[in-house]
Amino acid sequence: MTYSTQNNTKNGLGFWKVLGVIAVALIALIIIGPLLKGLFWLALFALAIYGGYMLFRSSRSRNHTNGSV
């Protein structure tokens, strides 16, 4: 029984590539996770401000149309 060393080398490199991709993905999640969490609350706050502005604008335009008629 003879084994090819090329086959074992390819399998070994494939394992290290997969392990490297998993490690990079985990590091990216560690870095990006808190950033996205902070941006979520910022976006929620901005959406609340925008919604309040739209309500104010719609009530103001309604008062102008009723007052001129």
N, CA, C, O and CB atoms as a CASP TS submission, in Angstrom:
PFRMAT TS
TARGET T0000
AUTHOR 0000-0000-0000
METHOD Language model
MODEL 1
PARENT N/A
ATOM      1  N   MET     1       0.834  -1.176   0.000  1.00  0.00           N
ATOM      2  CA  MET     1       0.000   0.000   0.000  1.00  0.00           C
ATOM      3  C   MET     1       0.880   1.241   0.000  1.00  0.00           C
ATOM      4  O   MET     1       1.667   1.478   0.916  1.00  0.00           O
ATOM      5  CB  MET     1      -0.949  -0.003   1.206  1.00  0.00           C
ATOM      6  N   THR     2       0.719   2.009  -1.043  1.00  0.00           N
ATOM      7  CA  THR     2       1.452   3.280  -1.099  1.00  0.00           C
ATOM      8  C   THR     2       0.447   4.417  -1.152  1.00  0.00           C
ATOM      9  O   THR     2      -0.569   4.344  -1.843  1.00  0.00           O
ATOM     10  CB  THR     2       2.415   3.333  -2.332  1.00  0.00           C
ATOM     11  N   TYR     3       0.751   5.453  -0.417  1.00  0.00           N
ATOM     12  CA  TYR     3      -0.112   6.630  -0.385  1.00  0.00           C
ATOM     13  C   TYR     3       0.588   7.784  -1.077  1.00  0.00           C
ATOM     14  O   TYR     3       1.804   7.949  -0.973  1.00  0.00           O
ATOM     15  CB  TYR     3      -0.483   7.009   1.069  1.00  0.00           C
ATOM     16  N   SER     4      -0.179   8.556  -1.768  1.00  0.00           N
ATOM     17  CA  SER     4       0.375   9.724  -2.445  1.00  0.00           C
ATOM     18  C   SER     4       0.477  10.879  -1.448  1.00  0.00           C
ATOM     19  O   SER     4      -0.482  11.183  -0.738  1.00  0.00           O
ATOM     20  CB  SER     4      -0.499  10.124  -3.672  1.00  0.00           C
ATOM     21  N   THR     5       1.647  11.520  -1.402  1.00  0.00           N
ATOM     22  CA  THR     5       1.813  12.653  -0.493  1.00  0.00           C
ATOM     23  C   THR     5       1.121  13.888  -1.035  1.00  0.00           C
ATOM     24  O   THR     5       0.778  14.776  -0.255  1.00  0.00           O
ATOM     25  CB  THR     5       3.294  12.944  -0.260  1.00  0.00           C
ATOM     26  N   GLN     6       0.901  13.982  -2.336  1.00  0.00           N
ATOM     27  CA  GLN     6       0.219  15.137  -2.911  1.00  0.00           C
ATOM     28  C   GLN     6      -1.231  15.203  -2.448  1.00  0.00           C
ATOM     29  O   GLN     6      -1.753  16.283  -2.173  1.00  0.00           O
ATOM     30  CB  GLN     6       0.283  15.088  -4.438  1.00  0.00           C
ATOM     31  N   ASN     7      -1.870  14.061  -2.363  1.00  0.00           N
ATOM     32  CA  ASN     7      -3.264  14.025  -1.944  1.00  0.00           C
ATOM     33  C   ASN     7      -3.405  14.508  -0.501  1.00  0.00           C
ATOM     34  O   ASN     7      -4.321  15.268  -0.187  1.00  0.00           O
ATOM     35  CB  ASN     7      -3.831  12.605  -2.091  1.00  0.00           C
ATOM     36  N   ASN     8      -2.505  14.071   0.370  1.00  0.00           N
ATOM     37  CA  ASN     8      -2.569  14.494   1.775  1.00  0.00           C
ATOM     38  C   ASN     8      -2.285  15.984   1.913  1.00  0.00           C
ATOM     39  O   ASN     8      -2.881  16.649   2.760  1.00  0.00           O
ATOM     40  CB  ASN     8      -1.574  13.692   2.624  1.00  0.00           C
ATOM     41  N   THR     9      -1.380  16.516   1.092  1.00  0.00           N
ATOM     42  CA  THR     9      -1.062  17.936   1.156  1.00  0.00           C
ATOM     43  C   THR     9      -2.274  18.763   0.732  1.00  0.00           C
ATOM     44  O   THR     9      -2.571  19.778   1.362  1.00  0.00           O
ATOM     45  CB  THR     9       0.155  18.262   0.266  1.00  0.00           C
ATOM     46  N   LYS    10      -2.970  18.355  -0.309  1.00  0.00           N
ATOM     47  CA  LYS    10      -4.146  19.097  -0.768  1.00  0.00           C
ATOM     48  C   LYS    10      -5.233  19.085   0.291  1.00  0.00           C
ATOM     49  O   LYS    10      -5.871  20.109   0.535  1.00  0.00           O
ATOM     50  CB  LYS    10      -4.682  18.510  -2.079  1.00  0.00           C
ATOM     51  N   ASN    11      -5.451  17.934   0.925  1.00  0.00           N
ATOM     52  CA  ASN    11      -6.469  17.868   1.968  1.00  0.00           C
ATOM     53  C   ASN    11      -6.085  18.738   3.158  1.00  0.00           C
ATOM     54  O   ASN    11      -6.941  19.388   3.757  1.00  0.00           O
ATOM     55  CB  ASN    11      -6.682  16.421   2.418  1.00  0.00           C
ATOM     56  N   GLY    12      -4.806  18.751   3.499  1.00  0.00           N
ATOM     57  CA  GLY    12      -4.343  19.579   4.602  1.00  0.00           C
ATOM     58  C   GLY    12      -4.526  21.049   4.310  1.00  0.00           C
ATOM     59  O   GLY    12      -4.954  21.799   5.188  1.00  0.00           O
ATOM     60  N   LEU    13      -4.212  21.486   3.096  1.00  0.00           N
ATOM     61  CA  LEU    13      -4.389  22.884   2.724  1.00  0.00           C
ATOM     62  C   LEU    13      -5.860  23.261   2.695  1.00  0.00           C
ATOM     63  O   LEU    13      -6.223  24.373   3.078  1.00  0.00           O
ATOM     64  CB  LEU    13      -3.751  23.159   1.369  1.00  0.00           C
ATOM     65  N   GLY    14      -6.705  22.351   2.247  1.00  0.00           N
ATOM     66  CA  GLY    14      -8.136  22.615   2.231  1.00  0.00           C
ATOM     67  C   GLY    14      -8.679  22.818   3.631  1.00  0.00           C
ATOM     68  O   GLY    14      -9.512  23.695   3.861  1.00  0.00           O
ATOM     69  N   PHE    15      -8.204  22.002   4.572  1.00  0.00           N
ATOM     70  CA  PHE    15      -8.625  22.147   5.962  1.00  0.00           C
ATOM     71  C   PHE    15      -8.210  23.505   6.509  1.00  0.00           C
ATOM     72  O   PHE    15      -9.004  24.169   7.176  1.00  0.00           O
ATOM     73  CB  PHE    15      -8.034  21.024   6.824  1.00  0.00           C
ATOM     74  N   TRP    16      -6.969  23.932   6.236  1.00  0.00           N
ATOM     75  CA  TRP    16      -6.481  25.211   6.758  1.00  0.00           C
ATOM     76  C   TRP    16      -7.196  26.382   6.091  1.00  0.00           C
ATOM     77  O   TRP    16      -7.410  27.418   6.720  1.00  0.00           O
ATOM     78  CB  TRP    16      -4.963  25.333   6.549  1.00  0.00           C
ATOM     79  N   LYS    17      -7.563  26.225   4.833  1.00  0.00           N
ATOM     80  CA  LYS    17      -8.330  27.289   4.165  1.00  0.00           C
ATOM     81  C   LYS    17      -9.706  27.444   4.804  1.00  0.00           C
ATOM     82  O   LYS    17     -10.149  28.560   5.073  1.00  0.00           O
ATOM     83  CB  LYS    17      -8.478  26.987   2.656  1.00  0.00           C
ATOM     84  N   VAL    18     -10.370  26.336   5.042  1.00  0.00           N
ATOM     85  CA  VAL    18     -11.697  26.381   5.670  1.00  0.00           C
ATOM     86  C   VAL    18     -11.579  26.946   7.080  1.00  0.00           C
ATOM     87  O   VAL    18     -12.391  27.777   7.486  1.00  0.00           O
ATOM     88  CB  VAL    18     -12.345  24.968   5.704  1.00  0.00           C
ATOM     89  N   LEU    19     -10.581  26.505   7.822  1.00  0.00           N
ATOM     90  CA  LEU    19     -10.379  27.018   9.173  1.00  0.00           C
ATOM     91  C   LEU    19     -10.076  28.514   9.153  1.00  0.00           C
ATOM     92  O   LEU    19     -10.545  29.251  10.020  1.00  0.00           O
ATOM     93  CB  LEU    19      -9.243  26.259   9.865  1.00  0.00           C
ATOM     94  N   GLY    20      -9.301  28.967   8.175  1.00  0.00           N
ATOM     95  CA  GLY    20      -8.996  30.390   8.033  1.00  0.00           C
ATOM     96  C   GLY    20     -10.228  31.207   7.702  1.00  0.00           C
ATOM     97  O   GLY    20     -10.409  32.299   8.240  1.00  0.00           O
ATOM     98  N   VAL    21     -11.073  30.699   6.831  1.00  0.00           N
ATOM     99  CA  VAL    21     -12.309  31.405   6.466  1.00  0.00           C
ATOM    100  C   VAL    21     -13.229  31.512   7.682  1.00  0.00           C
ATOM    101  O   VAL    21     -13.832  32.560   7.914  1.00  0.00           O
ATOM    102  CB  VAL    21     -13.036  30.677   5.301  1.00  0.00           C
ATOM    103  N   ILE    22     -13.338  30.440   8.454  1.00  0.00           N
ATOM    104  CA  ILE    22     -14.174  30.465   9.658  1.00  0.00           C
ATOM    105  C   ILE    22     -13.616  31.457  10.669  1.00  0.00           C
ATOM    106  O   ILE    22     -14.376  32.198  11.291  1.00  0.00           O
ATOM    107  CB  ILE    22     -14.270  29.060  10.285  1.00  0.00           C
ATOM    108  N   ALA    23     -12.296  31.478  10.841  1.00  0.00           N
ATOM    109  CA  ALA    23     -11.674  32.407  11.790  1.00  0.00           C
ATOM    110  C   ALA    23     -11.896  33.854  11.356  1.00  0.00           C
ATOM    111  O   ALA    23     -12.211  34.707  12.185  1.00  0.00           O
ATOM    112  CB  ALA    23     -10.165  32.118  11.919  1.00  0.00           C
ATOM    113  N   VAL    24     -11.736  34.135  10.073  1.00  0.00           N
ATOM    114  CA  VAL    24     -11.958  35.496   9.574  1.00  0.00           C
ATOM    115  C   VAL    24     -13.419  35.902   9.747  1.00  0.00           C
ATOM    116  O   VAL    24     -13.707  37.044  10.105  1.00  0.00           O
ATOM    117  CB  VAL    24     -11.549  35.602   8.091  1.00  0.00           C
ATOM    118  N   ALA    25     -14.336  34.980   9.496  1.00  0.00           N
ATOM    119  CA  ALA    25     -15.761  35.282   9.660  1.00  0.00           C
ATOM    120  C   ALA    25     -16.093  35.579  11.120  1.00  0.00           C
ATOM    121  O   ALA    25     -16.855  36.502  11.406  1.00  0.00           O
ATOM    122  CB  ALA    25     -16.620  34.112   9.151  1.00  0.00           C
ATOM    123  N   LEU    26     -15.533  34.809  12.039  1.00  0.00           N
ATOM    124  CA  LEU    26     -15.793  35.051  13.457  1.00  0.00           C
ATOM    125  C   LEU    26     -15.204  36.378  13.914  1.00  0.00           C
ATOM    126  O   LEU    26     -15.840  37.107  14.676  1.00  0.00           O
ATOM    127  CB  LEU    26     -15.227  33.915  14.298  1.00  0.00           C
ATOM    128  N   ILE    27     -14.007  36.698  13.463  1.00  0.00           N
ATOM    129  CA  ILE    27     -13.396  37.980  13.820  1.00  0.00           C
ATOM    130  C   ILE    27     -14.220  39.132  13.257  1.00  0.00           C
ATOM    131  O   ILE    27     -14.413  40.144  13.931  1.00  0.00           O
ATOM    132  CB  ILE    27     -11.943  38.057  13.303  1.00  0.00           C
ATOM    133  N   ALA    28     -14.708  38.986  12.026  1.00  0.00           N
ATOM    134  CA  ALA    28     -15.544  40.026  11.421  1.00  0.00           C
ATOM    135  C   ALA    28     -16.835  40.206  12.218  1.00  0.00           C
ATOM    136  O   ALA    28     -17.276  41.338  12.421  1.00  0.00           O
ATOM    137  CB  ALA    28     -15.868  39.676   9.953  1.00  0.00           C
ATOM    138  N   LEU    29     -17.441  39.124  12.668  1.00  0.00           N
ATOM    139  CA  LEU    29     -18.663  39.231  13.469  1.00  0.00           C
ATOM    140  C   LEU    29     -18.386  39.895  14.815  1.00  0.00           C
ATOM    141  O   LEU    29     -19.214  40.654  15.318  1.00  0.00           O
ATOM    142  CB  LEU    29     -19.282  37.846  13.687  1.00  0.00           C
ATOM    143  N   ILE    30     -17.224  39.608  15.396  1.00  0.00           N
ATOM    144  CA  ILE    30     -16.872  40.226  16.677  1.00  0.00           C
ATOM    145  C   ILE    30     -16.721  41.731  16.510  1.00  0.00           C
ATOM    146  O   ILE    30     -17.111  42.495  17.393  1.00  0.00           O
ATOM    147  CB  ILE    30     -15.570  39.616  17.241  1.00  0.00           C
ATOM    148  N   ILE    31     -16.162  42.161  15.394  1.00  0.00           N
ATOM    149  CA  ILE    31     -15.941  43.584  15.153  1.00  0.00           C
ATOM    150  C   ILE    31     -17.224  44.267  14.682  1.00  0.00           C
ATOM    151  O   ILE    31     -17.564  45.345  15.169  1.00  0.00           O
ATOM    152  CB  ILE    31     -14.828  43.781  14.119  1.00  0.00           C
ATOM    153  N   ILE    32     -17.929  43.657  13.750  1.00  0.00           N
ATOM    154  CA  ILE    32     -19.092  44.285  13.121  1.00  0.00           C
ATOM    155  C   ILE    32     -20.345  44.188  13.999  1.00  0.00           C
ATOM    156  O   ILE    32     -21.223  45.045  13.902  1.00  0.00           O
ATOM    157  CB  ILE    32     -19.361  43.641  11.765  1.00  0.00           C
ATOM    158  N   GLY    33     -20.445  43.171  14.844  1.00  0.00           N
ATOM    159  CA  GLY    33     -21.632  42.972  15.676  1.00  0.00           C
ATOM    160  C   GLY    33     -21.992  44.181  16.523  1.00  0.00           C
ATOM    161  O   GLY    33     -23.106  44.691  16.405  1.00  0.00           O
ATOM    162  N   PRO    34     -21.084  44.661  17.380  1.00  0.00           N
ATOM    163  CA  PRO    34     -21.415  45.846  18.187  1.00  0.00           C
ATOM    164  C   PRO    34     -21.662  47.089  17.342  1.00  0.00           C
ATOM    165  O   PRO    34     -22.473  47.940  17.705  1.00  0.00           O
ATOM    166  CB  PRO    34     -20.303  46.127  19.172  1.00  0.00           C
ATOM    167  N   LEU    35     -20.966  47.193  16.218  1.00  0.00           N
ATOM    168  CA  LEU    35     -21.173  48.329  15.325  1.00  0.00           C
ATOM    169  C   LEU    35     -22.597  48.328  14.775  1.00  0.00           C
ATOM    170  O   LEU    35     -23.256  49.367  14.754  1.00  0.00           O
ATOM    171  CB  LEU    35     -20.156  48.301  14.171  1.00  0.00           C
ATOM    172  N   LEU    36     -23.069  47.177  14.335  1.00  0.00           N
ATOM    173  CA  LEU    36     -24.440  47.073  13.824  1.00  0.00           C
ATOM    174  C   LEU    36     -25.461  47.296  14.928  1.00  0.00           C
ATOM    175  O   LEU    36     -26.527  47.862  14.684  1.00  0.00           O
ATOM    176  CB  LEU    36     -24.665  45.708  13.177  1.00  0.00           C
ATOM    177  N   LYS    37     -25.145  46.856  16.137  1.00  0.00           N
ATOM    178  CA  LYS    37     -26.059  47.058  17.260  1.00  0.00           C
ATOM    179  C   LYS    37     -26.212  48.553  17.547  1.00  0.00           C
ATOM    180  O   LYS    37     -27.321  49.030  17.789  1.00  0.00           O
ATOM    181  CB  LYS    37     -25.551  46.312  18.522  1.00  0.00           C
ATOM    182  N   GLY    38     -25.118  49.279  17.520  1.00  0.00           N
ATOM    183  CA  GLY    38     -25.174  50.725  17.732  1.00  0.00           C
ATOM    184  C   GLY    38     -25.885  51.431  16.604  1.00  0.00           C
ATOM    185  O   GLY    38     -26.670  52.350  16.839  1.00  0.00           O
ATOM    186  N   LEU    39     -25.615  51.008  15.370  1.00  0.00           N
ATOM    187  CA  LEU    39     -26.268  51.632  14.219  1.00  0.00           C
ATOM    188  C   LEU    39     -27.761  51.352  14.203  1.00  0.00           C
ATOM    189  O   LEU    39     -28.536  52.173  13.712  1.00  0.00           O
ATOM    190  CB  LEU    39     -25.639  51.144  12.924  1.00  0.00           C
ATOM    191  N   PHE    40     -28.177  50.209  14.731  1.00  0.00           N
ATOM    192  CA  PHE    40     -29.598  49.894  14.799  1.00  0.00           C
ATOM    193  C   PHE    40     -30.334  50.915  15.659  1.00  0.00           C
ATOM    194  O   PHE    40     -31.386  51.417  15.263  1.00  0.00           O
ATOM    195  CB  PHE    40     -29.808  48.479  15.353  1.00  0.00           C
ATOM    196  N   TRP    41     -29.787  51.226  16.836  1.00  0.00           N
ATOM    197  CA  TRP    41     -30.447  52.184  17.717  1.00  0.00           C
ATOM    198  C   TRP    41     -30.400  53.582  17.133  1.00  0.00           C
ATOM    199  O   TRP    41     -31.344  54.355  17.299  1.00  0.00           O
ATOM    200  CB  TRP    41     -29.804  52.173  19.096  1.00  0.00           C
ATOM    201  N   LEU    42     -29.316  53.916  16.454  1.00  0.00           N
ATOM    202  CA  LEU    42     -29.222  55.215  15.797  1.00  0.00           C
ATOM    203  C   LEU    42     -30.272  55.333  14.687  1.00  0.00           C
ATOM    204  O   LEU    42     -30.929  56.365  14.550  1.00  0.00           O
ATOM    205  CB  LEU    42     -27.807  55.427  15.222  1.00  0.00           C
ATOM    206  N   ALA    43     -30.420  54.269  13.902  1.00  0.00           N
ATOM    207  CA  ALA    43     -31.417  54.272  12.826  1.00  0.00           C
ATOM    208  C   ALA    43     -32.836  54.328  13.394  1.00  0.00           C
ATOM    209  O   ALA    43     -33.704  54.988  12.824  1.00  0.00           O
ATOM    210  CB  ALA    43     -31.251  53.023  11.938  1.00  0.00           C
ATOM    211  N   LEU    44     -33.076  53.646  14.502  1.00  0.00           N
ATOM    212  CA  LEU    44     -34.392  53.677  15.131  1.00  0.00           C
ATOM    213  C   LEU    44     -34.718  55.082  15.634  1.00  0.00           C
ATOM    214  O   LEU    44     -35.845  55.553  15.477  1.00  0.00           O
ATOM    215  CB  LEU    44     -34.459  52.668  16.287  1.00  0.00           C
ATOM    216  N   PHE    45     -33.747  55.746  16.233  1.00  0.00           N
ATOM    217  CA  PHE    45     -33.922  57.119  16.704  1.00  0.00           C
ATOM    218  C   PHE    45     -34.191  58.057  15.528  1.00  0.00           C
ATOM    219  O   PHE    45     -35.073  58.912  15.603  1.00  0.00           O
ATOM    220  CB  PHE    45     -32.677  57.586  17.490  1.00  0.00           C
ATOM    221  N   ALA    46     -33.428  57.897  14.436  1.00  0.00           N
ATOM    222  CA  ALA    46     -33.625  58.740  13.257  1.00  0.00           C
ATOM    223  C   ALA    46     -35.001  58.511  12.644  1.00  0.00           C
ATOM    224  O   ALA    46     -35.635  59.456  12.175  1.00  0.00           O
ATOM    225  CB  ALA    46     -32.535  58.468  12.216  1.00  0.00           C
ATOM    226  N   LEU    47     -35.463  57.278  12.644  1.00  0.00           N
ATOM    227  CA  LEU    47     -36.793  56.966  12.112  1.00  0.00           C
ATOM    228  C   LEU    47     -37.891  57.610  12.964  1.00  0.00           C
ATOM    229  O   LEU    47     -38.890  58.092  12.431  1.00  0.00           O
ATOM    230  CB  LEU    47     -36.999  55.442  12.048  1.00  0.00           C
ATOM    231  N   ALA    48     -37.703  57.615  14.279  1.00  0.00           N
ATOM    232  CA  ALA    48     -38.677  58.265  15.166  1.00  0.00           C
ATOM    233  C   ALA    48     -38.705  59.770  14.921  1.00  0.00           C
ATOM    234  O   ALA    48     -39.780  60.369  14.895  1.00  0.00           O
ATOM    235  CB  ALA    48     -38.345  57.973  16.646  1.00  0.00           C
ATOM    236  N   ILE    49     -37.547  60.385  14.742  1.00  0.00           N
ATOM    237  CA  ILE    49     -37.484  61.823  14.455  1.00  0.00           C
ATOM    238  C   ILE    49     -38.151  62.125  13.119  1.00  0.00           C
ATOM    239  O   ILE    49     -38.914  63.084  13.008  1.00  0.00           O
ATOM    240  CB  ILE    49     -36.020  62.315  14.445  1.00  0.00           C
ATOM    241  N   TYR    50     -37.868  61.316  12.109  1.00  0.00           N
ATOM    242  CA  TYR    50     -38.461  61.511  10.789  1.00  0.00           C
ATOM    243  C   TYR    50     -39.987  61.346  10.843  1.00  0.00           C
ATOM    244  O   TYR    50     -40.719  62.125  10.234  1.00  0.00           O
ATOM    245  CB  TYR    50     -37.852  60.520   9.779  1.00  0.00           C
ATOM    246  N   GLY    51     -40.460  60.332  11.572  1.00  0.00           N
ATOM    247  CA  GLY    51     -41.897  60.125  11.703  1.00  0.00           C
ATOM    248  C   GLY    51     -42.579  61.293  12.406  1.00  0.00           C
ATOM    249  O   GLY    51     -43.664  61.721  12.011  1.00  0.00           O
ATOM    250  N   GLY    52     -41.934  61.803  13.452  1.00  0.00           N
ATOM    251  CA  GLY    52     -42.481  62.965  14.138  1.00  0.00           C
ATOM    252  C   GLY    52     -42.527  64.182  13.237  1.00  0.00           C
ATOM    253  O   GLY    52     -43.498  64.938  13.271  1.00  0.00           O
ATOM    254  N   TYR    53     -41.507  64.386  12.440  1.00  0.00           N
ATOM    255  CA  TYR    53     -41.475  65.509  11.496  1.00  0.00           C
ATOM    256  C   TYR    53     -42.580  65.374  10.459  1.00  0.00           C
ATOM    257  O   TYR    53     -43.240  66.358  10.126  1.00  0.00           O
ATOM    258  CB  TYR    53     -40.106  65.592  10.800  1.00  0.00           C
ATOM    259  N   MET    54     -42.789  64.171   9.948  1.00  0.00           N
ATOM    260  CA  MET    54     -43.846  63.956   8.953  1.00  0.00           C
ATOM    261  C   MET    54     -45.231  64.199   9.557  1.00  0.00           C
ATOM    262  O   MET    54     -46.104  64.764   8.897  1.00  0.00           O
ATOM    263  CB  MET    54     -43.763  62.529   8.384  1.00  0.00           C
ATOM    264  N   LEU    55     -45.437  63.777  10.804  1.00  0.00           N
ATOM    265  CA  LEU    55     -46.720  64.044  11.466  1.00  0.00           C
ATOM    266  C   LEU    55     -46.925  65.543  11.659  1.00  0.00           C
ATOM    267  O   LEU    55     -48.020  66.056  11.427  1.00  0.00           O
ATOM    268  CB  LEU    55     -46.789  63.322  12.827  1.00  0.00           C
ATOM    269  N   PHE    56     -45.887  66.237  12.077  1.00  0.00           N
ATOM    270  CA  PHE    56     -45.970  67.681  12.259  1.00  0.00           C
ATOM    271  C   PHE    56     -46.276  68.379  10.939  1.00  0.00           C
ATOM    272  O   PHE    56     -47.110  69.282  10.882  1.00  0.00           O
ATOM    273  CB  PHE    56     -44.667  68.220  12.852  1.00  0.00           C
ATOM    274  N   ARG    57     -45.592  67.952   9.877  1.00  0.00           N
ATOM    275  CA  ARG    57     -45.791  68.570   8.570  1.00  0.00           C
ATOM    276  C   ARG    57     -47.189  68.307   8.029  1.00  0.00           C
ATOM    277  O   ARG    57     -47.806  69.199   7.446  1.00  0.00           O
ATOM    278  CB  ARG    57     -44.753  68.061   7.587  1.00  0.00           C
ATOM    279  N   SER    58     -47.698  67.082   8.219  1.00  0.00           N
ATOM    280  CA  SER    58     -49.039  66.776   7.703  1.00  0.00           C
ATOM    281  C   SER    58     -50.109  67.528   8.485  1.00  0.00           C
ATOM    282  O   SER    58     -51.088  67.981   7.892  1.00  0.00           O
ATOM    283  CB  SER    58     -49.309  65.264   7.765  1.00  0.00           C
ATOM    284  N   SER    59     -49.952  67.672   9.793  1.00  0.00           N
ATOM    285  CA  SER    59     -50.954  68.410  10.563  1.00  0.00           C
ATOM    286  C   SER    59     -50.887  69.901  10.240  1.00  0.00           C
ATOM    287  O   SER    59     -51.910  70.585  10.254  1.00  0.00           O
ATOM    288  CB  SER    59     -50.752  68.180  12.073  1.00  0.00           C
ATOM    289  N   ARG    60     -49.712  70.397   9.956  1.00  0.00           N
ATOM    290  CA  ARG    60     -49.554  71.809   9.616  1.00  0.00           C
ATOM    291  C   ARG    60     -50.164  72.114   8.246  1.00  0.00           C
ATOM    292  O   ARG    60     -50.810  73.147   8.066  1.00  0.00           O
ATOM    293  CB  ARG    60     -48.067  72.199   9.634  1.00  0.00           C
ATOM    294  N   SER    61     -49.957  71.211   7.280  1.00  0.00           N
ATOM    295  CA  SER    61     -50.528  71.442   5.946  1.00  0.00           C
ATOM    296  C   SER    61     -52.050  71.307   5.974  1.00  0.00           C
ATOM    297  O   SER    61     -52.744  71.966   5.200  1.00  0.00           O
ATOM    298  CB  SER    61     -49.928  70.455   4.923  1.00  0.00           C
ATOM    299  N   ARG    62     -52.565  70.468   6.848  1.00  0.00           N
ATOM    300  CA  ARG    62     -54.015  70.316   6.989  1.00  0.00           C
ATOM    301  C   ARG    62     -54.625  71.586   7.570  1.00  0.00           C
ATOM    302  O   ARG    62     -55.712  71.991   7.158  1.00  0.00           O
ATOM    303  CB  ARG    62     -54.353  69.101   7.881  1.00  0.00           C
ATOM    304  N   ASN    63     -53.951  72.211   8.509  1.00  0.00           N
ATOM    305  CA  ASN    63     -54.461  73.452   9.105  1.00  0.00           C
ATOM    306  C   ASN    63     -54.449  74.588   8.105  1.00  0.00           C
ATOM    307  O   ASN    63     -55.349  75.427   8.122  1.00  0.00           O
ATOM    308  CB  ASN    63     -53.638  73.836  10.330  1.00  0.00           C
ATOM    309  N   HIS    64     -53.465  74.637   7.242  1.00  0.00           N
ATOM    310  CA  HIS    64     -53.409  75.709   6.223  1.00  0.00           C
ATOM    311  C   HIS    64     -54.540  75.565   5.206  1.00  0.00           C
ATOM    312  O   HIS    64     -55.113  76.573   4.792  1.00  0.00           O
ATOM    313  CB  HIS    64     -52.046  75.691   5.492  1.00  0.00           C
ATOM    314  N   THR    65     -54.870  74.372   4.802  1.00  0.00           N
ATOM    315  CA  THR    65     -55.931  74.177   3.813  1.00  0.00           C
ATOM    316  C   THR    65     -57.295  74.468   4.431  1.00  0.00           C
ATOM    317  O   THR    65     -58.162  75.027   3.760  1.00  0.00           O
ATOM    318  CB  THR    65     -55.894  72.741   3.253  1.00  0.00           C
ATOM    319  N   ASN    66     -57.504  74.097   5.709  1.00  0.00           N
ATOM    320  CA  ASN    66     -58.786  74.362   6.367  1.00  0.00           C
ATOM    321  C   ASN    66     -58.955  75.839   6.668  1.00  0.00           C
ATOM    322  O   ASN    66     -60.076  76.343   6.602  1.00  0.00           O
ATOM    323  CB  ASN    66     -58.902  73.555   7.654  1.00  0.00           C
ATOM    324  N   GLY    67     -57.885  76.552   6.997  1.00  0.00           N
ATOM    325  CA  GLY    67     -57.980  77.945   7.342  1.00  0.00           C
ATOM    326  C   GLY    67     -58.242  78.840   6.145  1.00  0.00           C
ATOM    327  O   GLY    67     -58.854  79.896   6.307  1.00  0.00           O
ATOM    328  N   SER    68     -57.806  78.463   4.954  1.00  0.00           N
ATOM    329  CA  SER    68     -57.984  79.320   3.763  1.00  0.00           C
ATOM    330  C   SER    68     -59.333  79.098   3.086  1.00  0.00           C
ATOM    331  O   SER    68     -59.709  79.894   2.225  1.00  0.00           O
ATOM    332  CB  SER    68     -56.865  79.061   2.757  1.00  0.00           C
ATOM    333  N   VAL    69     -60.084  78.038   3.444  1.00  0.00           N
ATOM    334  CA  VAL    69     -61.366  77.756   2.798  1.00  0.00           C
ATOM    335  C   VAL    69     -62.491  78.438   3.439  1.00  0.00           C
ATOM    336  O   VAL    69     -63.632  78.293   3.001  1.00  0.00           O
ATOM    337  CB  VAL    69     -61.637  76.323   2.780  1.00  0.00           C
TER
END
